[in-house]
Amino acid sequence: MGQGMVMSGADLAIVDMNKEEAERQAKLIVETFKRDHPDATKVPKVTAHYADVSDPESVEACINEVIAAHGRIDNLVTSAGFTENFEATAYPIDRMRKLWAVNVDGTYLFATAVARHLMGRKAPGSMVFIGSMSGAIVNVPQPQAPYNSAKAAVRHLAASLAVEWAHAGIRVNCISPGYMLTALTQKILDDNPDLKRQWISLIPQGHMGKPEDLMGPVTFLLSDASSYVTGADLRVDGGYTVT
Ligand SMILES: NC(=O)c1ccc[n+]([C@@H]2O[C@H](COP(=O)([O-])OP(=O)(O)OC[C@H]3O[C@@H](n4cnc5c(N)ncnc54)[C@H](O)[C@@H]3O)[C@@H](O)[C@H]2O)c1
């Protein structure tokens, strides 16, 4: 997603609890840009920052750090999140609280902090929350009720904030990916080799998505090409949820 934004001319601040990985990705994005645009006169500024998105103080400190590095924030993509597969009757409550804190509180804390910054500048902006198709359907066979309901909350948070902040020119949309091959799903598939076959059998396009499949959708929603789109949920799932 970051690569899509930089290809479209944006500077970028990558935020993650794993700062080393954020730094590695920032370097990779700049190297890819330079490789693809050898004659470019301006190389995008891509920085890496630490935050625990579930912690209000950490989020505030991070936002200040990003503003110090870039001067301002115009757009936001919230993507930090994780899933776990426990049956609901056996889900440890501390794990469930942590899952909600990262997926839901993290989205809320970042969005409200960036909205305050935009409103303070009287500037418009666009936000994209990464939800999941799990916020609209129930995945099978793996049990993940807290994740599914957290992602439903993310989707409705986008719709609610879209309405609340429309007067300020701040658009808020949700992208709900289907099964994408990332570190998160790779770990689940490594533990359950049979699962990939089951998942793919339910995807009309017949394969899992790649992170690159989100470049276009996120760039569209952050750009003026979508200036009359707010409160929407864009499913990027190979057709999974329409069957
Ligand atoms: N992979 C999929 O199939 C899929 C499908 C639908 C939705 N999603 C959603 O997409 C988003 C990204 O998932 P992914 O597959 O890239 O997972 P991932 O595990 O590869 O990446 C998640 C990132 O979030 C970071 N993170 C976790 N907790 C954090 C915290 N408290 N503060 C800051 N950063 C934190 C991790 O360090 C990691 O870099 C998640 O919200 C996930 O729920 C993924």
The ligand as an ORCA input file, in Angstrom:
! r2SCAN-3c Opt
* xyz 0 1
  N      -3.773    -11.128      5.558
  C      -5.064    -11.223      5.358
  O      -5.561    -12.190      4.766
  C      -5.973    -10.142      5.834
  C      -7.295    -10.186      5.426
  C      -8.164     -9.193      5.829
  C      -7.709     -8.177      6.644
  N      -6.417     -8.167      7.055
  C      -6.018     -7.061      7.923
  O      -4.965     -6.356      7.307
  C      -4.167     -5.736      8.303
  C      -2.717     -6.071      8.060
  O      -2.583     -7.477      8.185
  P      -1.361     -8.303      7.583
  O      -1.912     -9.515      6.969
  O      -0.475     -7.407      6.788
  O      -0.674     -8.733      8.946
  P       0.855     -8.695      9.389
  O       0.920     -9.491     10.657
  O       1.722     -9.069      8.247
  O       1.052     -7.144      9.710
  C       0.435     -6.533     10.803
  C       1.373     -5.461     11.314
  O       0.761     -4.817     12.434
  C       1.777     -4.552     13.380
  N       1.195     -4.407     14.708
  C       0.585     -5.368     15.460
  N       0.206     -4.867     16.631
  C       0.563     -3.549     16.639
  C       0.442     -2.485     17.577
  N      -0.139     -2.689     18.770
  N       0.919     -1.271     17.235
  C       1.519     -1.067     16.037
  N       1.675     -2.032     15.114
  C       1.205     -3.262     15.416
  C       2.705     -5.749     13.291
  O       3.990     -5.435     13.814
  C       2.712     -6.021     11.792
  O       3.760     -5.325     11.120
  C      -4.704     -6.226      9.655
  O      -5.556     -5.250     10.198
  C      -5.483     -7.471      9.270
  O      -6.496     -7.762     10.195
  C      -5.525     -9.112      6.671
*
